[in-house]
Amino acid sequence: MFGRERVEYKTPEQVAVMRRAGLVVADALDAVRDALAPGMTTAQLDAVAEDVITSRGGTPSFLGYHGYPASLCVSVNDEIVHGIPGARVLQPGDVVSVDCGAVVDGWHGDSAFTVVLDPADPADVELAATTEDAMWAGIAALATGDRLSVVGEAVEDVVEAAAARASAAPFGIVEDYVGHGIGTAMHQPPDVPNFRTRDRGLKLRPGLCVAVEPMLVRGSQENHTLADDWTVVTDDGSRAAHWEHTVAILEDGVVVLTARDGGAARLRALGVEVAAL
């Protein structure tokens, strides 16, 4: 079950339970998407997610994690990640990143998305779309690559291609926060960088489950944590986006455990067929 860096390799049966947790997360995030609108508070979104998770027989992974006080992370505009839900009222044009985790029978799922509320700044829309594209490219790379470093290479390729198409400044990749292994714990080895590294990383093999989660910003990647000890914001006030899915590597390929279709639609467009659970 364990290997290099005490990585937890899952059996197909264990991946099937993680799929249940992943679908609970998908249900919660779908409900949050439906509720997201100007005038909503971030605390109201948190309540929506918690209700879905518990009603589906899951437990919020985030609530109580190292003292974290909510079931969601809701990060708005210059907040990169770990925004604590509260009294903040969402405004037209806000960039809203929502991160959710759930545990079912001891196994975790973790996923995030970013939306831009209307009327949307086209640059913010491009930021969110590029971040999502980068995530899917990283996931596709897991299906065809041999080492974990292929994820960061694929993410960086997408960001560089976006910069080549745009007249604006290129997006920054946040390097202080990376993807991670996931299973019986929400965060476990190995780290999954979203950028090129000299270390080629872990050899990819069946049973490895990871969360791929690029975070991009419209300015500098330099950041700091607010006085609440959780919310991470850009130093320059630039807006940020965050996308994430939980992915399993199986004998015959990859499957996205937190995507309702297993990732089939987006991965097929990248030339990758989803493995059967």
MOLIN-V836543 format. One record per residue. RES is the residue in one small letter. BURIAL is 1 if it has 16 or more other C-alpha atoms within 10 Angstrom, else 0. Layout:
res=RES burial=BURIAL
res=RES burial=BURIAL
//
This chain:
res=m burial=0
res=f burial=0
res=g burial=0
res=r burial=0
res=e burial=0
res=r burial=0
res=v burial=1
res=e burial=1
res=y burial=1
res=k burial=1
res=t burial=0
res=p burial=1
res=e burial=0
res=q burial=0
res=v burial=1
res=a burial=1
res=v burial=1
res=m burial=1
res=r burial=1
res=r burial=1
res=a burial=1
res=g burial=1
res=l burial=1
res=v burial=1
res=v burial=1
res=a burial=1
res=d burial=1
res=a burial=1
res=l burial=1
res=d burial=0
res=a burial=1
res=v burial=1
res=r burial=0
res=d burial=0
res=a burial=0
res=l burial=1
res=a burial=1
res=p burial=0
res=g burial=0
res=m burial=0
res=t burial=1
res=t burial=1
res=a burial=1
res=q burial=1
res=l burial=1
res=d burial=1
res=a burial=1
res=v burial=1
res=a burial=1
res=e burial=1
res=d burial=1
res=v burial=1
res=i burial=1
res=t burial=0
res=s burial=0
res=r burial=1
res=g burial=0
res=g burial=1
res=t burial=1
res=p burial=1
res=s burial=1
res=f burial=1
res=l burial=1
res=g burial=0
res=y burial=0
res=h burial=0
res=g burial=0
res=y burial=1
res=p burial=0
res=a burial=1
res=s burial=1
res=l burial=1
res=c burial=1
res=v burial=1
res=s burial=1
res=v burial=1
res=n burial=1
res=d burial=1
res=e burial=1
res=i burial=1
res=v burial=1
res=h burial=1
res=g burial=1
res=i burial=1
res=p burial=1
res=g burial=0
res=a burial=0
res=r burial=0
res=v burial=0
res=l burial=1
res=q burial=1
res=p burial=0
res=g burial=1
res=d burial=1
res=v burial=1
res=v burial=1
res=s burial=1
res=v burial=1
res=d burial=1
res=c burial=1
res=g burial=1
res=a burial=1
res=v burial=1
res=v burial=1
res=d burial=0
res=g burial=0
res=w burial=1
res=h burial=1
res=g burial=1
res=d burial=1
res=s burial=1
res=a burial=1
res=f burial=1
res=t burial=1
res=v burial=1
res=v burial=1
res=l burial=1
res=d burial=0
res=p burial=0
res=a burial=0
res=d burial=0
res=p burial=0
res=a burial=0
res=d burial=1
res=v burial=1
res=e burial=1
res=l burial=1
res=a burial=1
res=a burial=1
res=t burial=1
res=t burial=1
res=e burial=1
res=d burial=1
res=a burial=1
res=m burial=1
res=w burial=1
res=a burial=1
res=g burial=1
res=i burial=1
res=a burial=1
res=a burial=1
res=l burial=1
res=a burial=1
res=t burial=0
res=g burial=0
res=d burial=0
res=r burial=1
res=l burial=1
res=s burial=1
res=v burial=1
res=v burial=1
res=g burial=1
res=e burial=1
res=a burial=1
res=v burial=1
res=e burial=1
res=d burial=1
res=v burial=1
res=v burial=1
res=e burial=0
res=a burial=0
res=a burial=1
res=a burial=0
res=a burial=0
res=r burial=0
res=a burial=0
res=s burial=0
res=a burial=0
res=a burial=0
res=p burial=1
res=f burial=1
res=g burial=1
res=i burial=1
res=v burial=1
res=e burial=0
res=d burial=0
res=y burial=1
res=v burial=1
res=g burial=1
res=h burial=1
res=g burial=1
res=i burial=1
res=g burial=1
res=t burial=1
res=a burial=0
res=m burial=1
res=h burial=1
res=q burial=1
res=p burial=1
res=p burial=1
res=d burial=1
res=v burial=1
res=p burial=1
res=n burial=1
res=f burial=1
res=r burial=1
res=t burial=0
res=r burial=0
res=d burial=0
res=r burial=0
res=g burial=1
res=l burial=1
res=k burial=0
res=l burial=1
res=r burial=1
res=p burial=1
res=g burial=1
res=l burial=1
res=c burial=1
res=v burial=1
res=a burial=1
res=v burial=1
res=e burial=1
res=p burial=1
res=m burial=1
res=l burial=1
res=v burial=1
res=r burial=1
res=g burial=1
res=s burial=1
res=q burial=1
res=e burial=0
res=n burial=1
res=h burial=0
res=t burial=1
res=l burial=0
res=a burial=0
res=d burial=0
res=d burial=0
res=w burial=1
res=t burial=1
res=v burial=1
res=v burial=1
res=t burial=1
res=d burial=0
res=d burial=0
res=g burial=0
res=s burial=1
res=r burial=1
res=a burial=1
res=a burial=1
res=h burial=1
res=w burial=1
res=e burial=1
res=h burial=1
res=t burial=1
res=v burial=1
res=a burial=1
res=i burial=1
res=l burial=1
res=e burial=0
res=d burial=0
res=g burial=1
res=v burial=1
res=v burial=1
res=v burial=1
res=l burial=1
res=t burial=1
res=a burial=1
res=r burial=0
res=d burial=0
res=g burial=1
res=g burial=1
res=a burial=1
res=a burial=0
res=r burial=1
res=l burial=1
res=r burial=0
res=a burial=0
res=l burial=0
res=g burial=0
res=v burial=1
res=e burial=1
res=v burial=1
res=a burial=1
res=a burial=0
res=l burial=0
//
